Amino acid sequence: MKDIAQRAGVSESAVSFALNDRPGVSEVTRDRVRRVAEQLGWRPSTAARALSGEGAATVGLVVARPAATLGVDSFFLQLISGIQEVLAERQLGLLFQVVEDVHAECAVYRRWWAEHRVDGVLVVDPRTDDPRPELLDELGLPGVVIGGLPDTHPNLSQVRADDTGAMAAVVGRLYELGHRRVVHIAGLDSLAHTDRRIRSLRAEADRRGLTGVRSVATDYSDTEGAAVTRRVLGGEAAPTALVYDNDVMAAAGAAVVAGLGLSVPGDVSIVSWEDSVLCRMVHPWLTALSRDTIAFGRLAARELTALLDGGAARSVPMPLPRLIERESTAPPPLTRA
């Protein structure tokens, strides 16, 4: 500030007024100070802004998953890309941290709040029994839940994914193809979106009188995805279709099918919940649910900036994912002409 004041020929207090958009200086002085600041490469200090009560100009994102499984998940990479696009437009920073569980995540929120590190948070992987909404209320920390909580929450915005409708579309299409034995190789069963998918699968099976339909929870990793695939295909009344909760498990499952001397889709059809380049790098190409995950991230970030601007919390739906049929789905062997 001293350098800017000397170059602009004004006092340091005038520089402070001008750079912080406060009254006390003329527009001519304000413009001159800003031009000098830009020439000198000045940027506002986040720590100083926090201490003065002006905010940290940063939002937080904590992911409570093992780092090993997170590193191969294309969903989070695309989600963060969309978030960062919007934050960059607003010149906001993103503080990102990976922790082992939701209790550690809550501890991070408490520390960030105490240290004035963030102005708000983006909350991912909503749980069926989730302590985070109550904690954010207690801290007074604005937040947006990505994916949707089991219930509405008055003080948090939510960007909701229609997992129920998406699973109904997948089961409906497999049923049309003639499949009656379907196994859903799911993610973590403590997550709200996994619970919605499992419930939707059961409802669609009950509606059609199907008894050979079930879900098996995993940790989202290729290792567990492969192990469950091997187990269900080796059991009695093996499924004719497998639905995986991410692309990594679907690709691992396709490899297991081949290793067992079976074929996709000749013996078993495969559907991936997430579409990605990986779905088009295996043989055969995988049928997948496609959604614009980058747009998902953009929308969540915009909802958070709206809260930071004083807007009211609200719930916003994402469009229903589209099922892209490729080479990995076909009628089951007994119904094929």
C-alpha positions in Angstrom: 0.0 0.0 0.0 2.9 2.4 0.7 4.3 1.8 -2.8 0.9 2.4 -4.4 0.4 5.6 -2.3 3.8 7.0 -3.3 3.3 6.2 -7.0 -0.3 7.6 -7.0 0.6 10.7 -4.9 -2.1 10.0 -2.2 -2.1 8.8 1.4 -2.2 5.2 2.4 -5.7 5.6 3.9 -6.9 6.9 0.5 -5.4 3.7 -1.1 -7.3 1.6 1.4 -10.5 3.4 0.7 -10.1 3.1 -3.1 -9.1 -0.6 -3.2 -11.8 -1.7 -0.8 -14.6 0.3 -2.6 -15.2 2.5 0.5 -16.4 6.1 0.5 -13.9 8.9 1.3 -12.1 9.4 -2.0 -13.3 10.8 -5.4 -13.8 8.6 -8.4 -10.8 10.2 -10.1 -8.6 9.2 -7.2 -10.1 5.8 -7.0 -9.4 5.1 -10.7 -5.9 6.4 -10.4 -5.1 4.2 -7.4 -6.5 1.1 -9.1 -4.5 1.8 -12.3 -1.3 2.1 -10.2 -2.2 -1.1 -8.2 -2.7 -3.0 -11.4 0.7 -1.8 -12.8 2.3 -3.0 -9.6 0.6 -6.4 -9.7 -1.2 -5.8 -6.4 -3.8 -8.4 -5.2 -5.9 -8.4 -2.1 -4.5 -10.3 0.9 -6.9 -13.1 1.8 -5.7 -13.1 5.5 -6.2 -9.3 5.7 -9.7 -9.6 4.2 -10.7 -12.3 6.7 -9.3 -10.3 9.7 -11.3 -7.2 8.6 -14.5 -9.2 8.2 -14.6 -8.9 4.4 -14.4 -12.6 3.7 -11.7 -15.0 2.6 -12.5 -15.0 -1.2 -12.2 -18.8 -1.0 -14.7 -21.7 -0.9 -14.0 -25.1 0.5 -14.5 -28.7 -0.8 -13.7 -31.7 1.3 -14.0 -35.3 0.0 -14.2 -38.1 2.5 -13.1 -41.0 0.5 -9.9 -43.1 0.4 -7.4 -41.3 -1.9 -6.7 -44.5 -3.8 -10.3 -44.8 -5.0 -10.7 -41.1 -5.6 -7.7 -40.9 -7.9 -9.4 -43.1 -10.6 -12.8 -41.5 -10.4 -13.6 -39.4 -13.5 -16.7 -37.9 -11.9 -14.8 -35.8 -9.4 -12.2 -34.6 -11.9 -15.0 -33.3 -14.2 -17.0 -31.9 -11.2 -14.1 -29.9 -10.0 -13.4 -28.6 -13.5 -16.9 -27.1 -13.6 -16.6 -25.7 -10.1 -13.3 -24.0 -10.9 -14.7 -22.4 -14.1 -17.3 -20.4 -12.1 -15.0 -19.6 -9.2 -12.3 -18.3 -11.6 -14.9 -15.9 -13.1 -15.6 -14.5 -9.6 -11.9 -14.5 -8.7 -12.6 -17.0 -5.9 -10.1 -19.6 -4.7 -10.9 -23.3 -4.1 -9.5 -24.9 -0.9 -9.6 -28.7 -1.5 -8.9 -31.5 1.0 -9.2 -35.3 1.1 -10.0 -37.0 4.4 -10.7 -40.6 5.4 -14.3 -40.2 6.8 -17.1 -37.8 7.4 -16.0 -37.2 11.0 -12.7 -35.9 9.8 -14.5 -33.8 7.3 -16.5 -32.1 10.1 -13.3 -31.4 11.9 -12.0 -29.6 8.8 -15.1 -27.5 8.6 -14.7 -26.5 12.2 -11.1 -25.5 11.7 -11.8 -23.6 8.5 -14.6 -21.7 10.2 -12.4 -20.9 13.3 -9.5 -19.7 11.1 -11.8 -17.7 8.6 -10.3 -19.8 5.8 -13.5 -20.1 3.6 -16.7 -18.1 3.0 -18.7 -21.2 2.1 -18.4 -24.9 1.3 -19.5 -27.4 -1.4 -20.6 -30.6 0.2 -20.4 -33.9 -1.8 -21.5 -37.5 -1.1 -24.5 -36.7 1.0 -25.2 -39.5 3.6 -28.4 -41.2 4.6 -27.5 -40.2 8.2 -25.6 -37.0 7.7 -24.2 -34.8 10.5 -22.9 -32.1 8.2 -26.1 -30.0 7.6 -26.5 -29.5 11.4 -22.9 -28.6 11.8 -22.9 -26.1 9.0 -26.0 -24.5 10.6 -24.3 -24.3 13.9 -21.2 -22.6 12.3 -23.3 -20.3 10.1 -21.3 -21.5 7.1 -23.1 -21.2 3.7 -23.1 -24.5 1.8 -24.4 -26.3 -1.3 -25.0 -30.0 -1.2 -24.1 -31.7 -4.5 -26.3 -34.7 -5.2 -29.1 -34.0 -2.7 -29.8 -35.0 0.9 -32.6 -37.5 1.7 -34.7 -34.5 2.9 -34.9 -30.8 2.2 -32.9 -28.5 4.4 -33.9 -24.8 4.9 -30.4 -23.3 5.2 -28.5 -25.3 2.5 -28.9 -25.1 -1.2 -29.0 -28.5 -3.0 -28.2 -29.5 -6.6 -30.2 -32.7 -6.9 -29.5 -35.6 -9.2 -32.4 -37.9 -10.2 -30.9 -41.2 -9.2 -34.3 -42.8 -8.9 -35.4 -41.8 -12.4 -32.0 -42.9 -13.9 -32.2 -46.3 -12.3 -35.8 -46.7 -13.4 -34.7 -46.0 -17.0 -31.8 -48.5 -16.8 -34.0 -51.3 -15.4 -36.8 -50.5 -17.9 -34.4 -50.8 -20.9 -32.9 -54.1 -19.6 -36.4 -55.5 -19.0 -37.3 -54.5 -22.6 -34.3 -56.5 -23.8 -35.5 -59.5 -21.9 -33.3 -59.5 -18.8 -34.9 -60.9 -15.6 -31.8 -61.4 -13.5 -30.0 -58.1 -12.8 -27.3 -57.3 -10.3 -26.5 -53.7 -9.4 -22.8 -53.5 -8.3 -23.2 -50.4 -6.1 -21.0 -47.9 -4.4 -20.9 -47.2 -0.7 -24.3 -48.0 0.9 -24.0 -45.1 3.4 -24.3 -42.6 0.6 -27.7 -41.1 -0.1 -27.4 -41.5 -3.9 -26.5 -45.2 -3.5 -29.6 -45.6 -1.3 -31.8 -44.0 -3.8 -30.5 -46.2 -6.6 -31.0 -49.4 -4.5 -34.5 -48.4 -3.5 -35.4 -47.6 -7.1 -34.0 -50.9 -8.3 -36.1 -52.7 -5.8 -39.2 -50.7 -6.7 -38.8 -51.4 -10.4 -38.2 -55.1 -9.8 -41.3 -55.4 -7.5 -43.4 -53.6 -10.1 -42.4 -56.1 -12.7 -42.5 -59.2 -10.4 -38.7 -59.8 -10.7 -37.1 -61.9 -8.0 -33.6 -62.2 -9.5 -32.7 -58.6 -9.0 -30.4 -57.2 -6.2 -27.7 -54.7 -5.2 -24.2 -55.4 -3.8 -22.3 -52.6 -2.1 -18.6 -51.9 -2.8 -16.1 -49.1 -2.2 -16.2 -48.0 -5.8 -12.7 -49.5 -6.6 -11.8 -51.7 -9.5 -10.6 -54.3 -7.1 -13.9 -54.7 -5.3 -15.9 -54.3 -8.5 -13.9 -57.2 -10.0 -14.3 -59.3 -6.9 -18.1 -58.9 -6.7 -18.4 -59.6 -10.5 -16.5 -62.9 -10.1 -18.6 -63.8 -7.1 -22.1 -63.2 -8.6 -21.2 -64.8 -12.0 -19.9 -67.9 -10.2 -23.1 -68.3 -8.1 -26.4 -70.0 -8.8 -28.8 -68.3 -11.2 -26.1 -65.9 -12.4 -27.3 -62.5 -13.6 -27.6 -61.8 -17.3 -27.0 -58.1 -16.8 -24.7 -56.1 -14.5 -25.2 -52.4 -13.6 -22.1 -50.7 -12.1 -22.1 -47.5 -10.2 -19.1 -46.1 -12.0 -17.0 -46.6 -15.1 -14.0 -48.0 -13.4 -15.9 -50.9 -11.9 -17.7 -51.5 -15.2 -14.4 -51.8 -17.1 -13.0 -54.1 -14.4 -16.2 -56.2 -14.6 -15.9 -56.5 -18.4 -12.3 -57.8 -17.9 -13.5 -60.4 -15.3 -16.2 -61.6 -17.7 -13.6 -62.2 -20.4 -11.3 -63.9 -17.9 -14.1 -66.4 -17.1 -14.4 -67.3 -20.7 -17.7 -65.5 -21.1 -18.6 -62.7 -23.5 -20.1 -59.3 -23.3 -22.9 -59.0 -24.3 -23.2 -62.7 -25.4 -23.5 -64.0 -21.9 -23.9 -60.9 -19.8 -24.8 -57.3 -20.5 -23.0 -54.4 -18.8 -24.2 -50.9 -18.0 -22.0 -48.2 -16.5 -23.6 -45.5 -14.4 -21.0 -42.9 -15.4 -20.0 -42.4 -19.0 -16.3 -41.5 -19.7 -13.5 -42.1 -22.2 -12.8 -45.3 -20.3 -16.2 -46.7 -21.5 -15.0 -46.3 -25.1 -11.5 -47.7 -24.5 -12.6 -51.2 -23.5 -14.0 -53.9 -25.9 -16.8 -53.9 -26.4 -17.7 -50.2 -25.8 -19.9 -49.9 -22.7 -23.5 -48.8 -22.5 -23.5 -45.9 -20.0 -25.6 -43.2 -18.4 -24.4 -39.9 -19.7 -24.7 -36.6 -17.8 -22.8 -33.3 -18.1 -20.8 -33.5 -14.9 -18.9 -30.3 -15.7 -22.3 -28.5 -15.9 -23.1 -30.2 -12.6 -20.1 -28.5 -11.0 -20.8 -25.2 -12.7 -24.4 -25.2 -11.3 -23.2 -26.1 -7.8 -20.6 -23.3 -7.8 -23.2 -20.7 -9.1 -25.6 -21.7 -6.3 -22.9 -21.2 -3.7 -21.9 -17.8 -5.1 -25.6 -16.9 -5.0 -25.7 -17.7 -1.3 -22.6 -15.7 -0.7 -24.3 -12.7 -2.5 -27.2 -12.9 0.0 -29.6 -15.2 -1.9 -31.9 -17.6 -0.3 -31.2 -21.4 -0.1 -33.0 -23.5 -2.7 -33.1 -26.9 -4.3 -32.3 -27.2 -8.0 -32.7 -30.4 -10.1 -30.2 -31.6 -12.7 -31.6 -33.1 -16.0 -32.1 -36.8 -16.1 -29.0 -38.7 -17.4 -29.4 -40.1 -20.9 -28.7 -43.8 -21.5 -26.3 -44.2 -24.4 -26.6 -47.7 -25.8 -23.4 -49.2 -27.1 -22.1 -52.7 -27.8 -22.2 -54.1 -24.2 -26.0 -54.6 -24.0 -28.2 -57.0 -25.9 -31.0 -59.5 -25.2 -29.9 -62.4 -22.9 -28.9 -65.7 -24.5 -32.2 -67.5 -24.1 -34.3 -64.8 -25.7 -31.9 -64.0 -28.5 -33.0 -65.2 -31.9 
